[in-house]
Amino acid sequence: MPPRKIRVPDKPVKGLFYGGEMKALPVDSVRVRVGAFAETKPVSSTDSCTVFAATLKKGHINQQAGLLDKLGKATTSAYYVYVRKI
């Protein structure tokens, strides 16, 4: 999924980039890709996190995490991702 380009104005931003009022994103599932590992999990409006477990090789690796709507279309990337060795 290629990143979307957002044009940032030359002046300070006042308010939201997309206009209107803040509202919850229509997130139906979360997709995580780390190297060869890829998984999508459904989420509900009461979830505050989603946990994925994967076996990874040592070293540098690319990761992507996205929030998807009910059609499976990416609405935005994940706000943050924690990786822990277990």
Contacts in CASP RR format, 6 or more apart in sequence:
PFRMAT RR
TARGET T0000
AUTHOR 0000-0000-0000
METHOD contacts of the structure
MODEL  1
MPPRKIRVPDKPVKGLFYGGEMKALPVDSVRVRVGAFAETKPVSSTDSCT
VFAATLKKGHINQQAGLLDKLGKATTSAYYVYVRKI
1 64 0 8 1.000
1 66 0 8 1.000
1 74 0 8 1.000
3 77 0 8 1.000
6 17 0 8 1.000
16 22 0 8 1.000
24 45 0 8 1.000
25 67 0 8 1.000
25 75 0 8 1.000
25 76 0 8 1.000
26 69 0 8 1.000
26 70 0 8 1.000
26 75 0 8 1.000
27 43 0 8 1.000
27 67 0 8 1.000
27 68 0 8 1.000
27 69 0 8 1.000
27 75 0 8 1.000
28 42 0 8 1.000
28 43 0 8 1.000
28 68 0 8 1.000
28 69 0 8 1.000
28 70 0 8 1.000
28 72 0 8 1.000
29 40 0 8 1.000
29 41 0 8 1.000
29 42 0 8 1.000
29 43 0 8 1.000
29 67 0 8 1.000
29 68 0 8 1.000
29 72 0 8 1.000
30 40 0 8 1.000
30 41 0 8 1.000
30 43 0 8 1.000
30 50 0 8 1.000
30 65 0 8 1.000
30 66 0 8 1.000
30 67 0 8 1.000
30 68 0 8 1.000
30 78 0 8 1.000
31 38 0 8 1.000
31 39 0 8 1.000
31 40 0 8 1.000
31 64 0 8 1.000
31 65 0 8 1.000
31 66 0 8 1.000
31 68 0 8 1.000
31 74 0 8 1.000
32 38 0 8 1.000
32 39 0 8 1.000
32 40 0 8 1.000
32 52 0 8 1.000
32 63 0 8 1.000
32 64 0 8 1.000
32 65 0 8 1.000
32 66 0 8 1.000
32 78 0 8 1.000
32 81 0 8 1.000
33 62 0 8 1.000
33 63 0 8 1.000
33 64 0 8 1.000
33 65 0 8 1.000
34 54 0 8 1.000
34 56 0 8 1.000
34 61 0 8 1.000
34 62 0 8 1.000
34 63 0 8 1.000
34 64 0 8 1.000
34 83 0 8 1.000
35 56 0 8 1.000
35 61 0 8 1.000
35 62 0 8 1.000
35 63 0 8 1.000
37 54 0 8 1.000
37 55 0 8 1.000
37 56 0 8 1.000
39 52 0 8 1.000
39 54 0 8 1.000
40 68 0 8 1.000
41 50 0 8 1.000
41 52 0 8 1.000
43 50 0 8 1.000
53 86 0 8 1.000
63 81 0 8 1.000
63 83 0 8 1.000
64 77 0 8 1.000
65 77 0 8 1.000
65 78 0 8 1.000
65 81 0 8 1.000
66 74 0 8 1.000
66 76 0 8 1.000
66 77 0 8 1.000
66 78 0 8 1.000
67 74 0 8 1.000
67 75 0 8 1.000
67 76 0 8 1.000
67 77 0 8 1.000
67 78 0 8 1.000
68 74 0 8 1.000
68 75 0 8 1.000
69 75 0 8 1.000
END
